Amino acid sequence: MKRLDLTSPGARLEEALSRMERIWLETRQEWNDPVAERVEEQYVSTIRAHVRTLLDAVAKSQTVLRKAEFECQHPRERTQPL
């Protein structure tokens, strides 16, 4: 049975968030006015919060899936509990 892997997509999403934050910080060094503040509040902060919530959910789901996979295996196939 093929294992479902949520770790790799989660890692890519985390890297994308880090990249977005790094680029936004660079942008804010040059763009510092009320419009930039609104963009940060309405978009950047919202995206950041949603992605972090999603990453938490991915981590919890991966734990549940690994446990379910282990429990669905035949006892002779079980190598180690998760």
C-alpha positions in Angstrom: 0.0 0.0 0.0 1.3 3.4 -1.0 1.7 5.8 1.9 0.0 9.2 1.8 2.6 11.9 2.3 1.5 15.3 3.5 4.9 16.3 4.8 6.4 17.2 1.4 3.6 19.5 0.3 3.5 21.0 3.7 7.3 21.8 3.5 6.8 23.4 0.1 4.0 25.5 1.4 6.1 26.5 4.4 9.0 27.5 2.1 6.6 29.5 -0.1 5.3 31.4 3.0 8.9 32.1 4.1 9.7 33.4 0.6 6.6 35.6 0.6 7.5 37.1 3.9 11.1 37.7 2.9 10.0 39.4 -0.3 7.4 41.4 1.5 10.0 42.7 4.0 12.2 43.7 1.2 9.3 45.5 -0.5 8.3 47.3 2.7 11.8 48.8 2.9 11.0 50.8 -0.2 7.2 51.0 0.1 6.2 52.6 3.3 2.9 54.4 3.0 -0.8 53.9 4.1 -1.5 51.8 1.0 1.4 49.4 1.9 0.0 49.2 5.4 -3.4 48.3 4.0 -1.9 45.6 1.7 -0.1 44.1 4.7 -3.2 44.1 6.9 -5.7 42.9 4.2 -3.6 40.5 2.3 -0.1 39.6 3.7 -1.3 39.1 7.3 -4.3 37.2 6.2 -2.4 34.9 4.0 0.2 34.3 6.7 -2.5 33.4 9.3 -4.3 31.0 6.8 -1.1 29.3 5.8 0.0 28.7 9.4 -3.4 27.3 10.2 -3.2 25.0 7.2 0.3 23.9 8.2 -0.9 23.0 11.7 -3.8 21.0 10.1 -1.4 19.2 7.7 0.9 18.2 10.6 -2.1 16.9 12.7 -3.5 15.0 9.6 -0.2 13.4 8.9 -0.1 12.0 12.5 -3.6 10.7 12.2 -3.0 9.1 8.8 0.2 7.4 10.0 -1.6 5.9 12.9 -4.5 4.8 10.7 -2.1 3.1 8.3 -0.4 1.3 11.1 -3.6 0.1 12.6 -4.9 -1.1 9.2 -1.8 -3.3 8.6 -1.9 -7.0 9.2 -0.1 -7.7 12.6 2.8 -9.5 10.7 3.4 -6.4 8.6 3.6 -4.0 11.5 7.2 -3.0 12.0 6.9 -0.4 14.7 4.1 1.7 16.3 3.9 5.3 15.4 
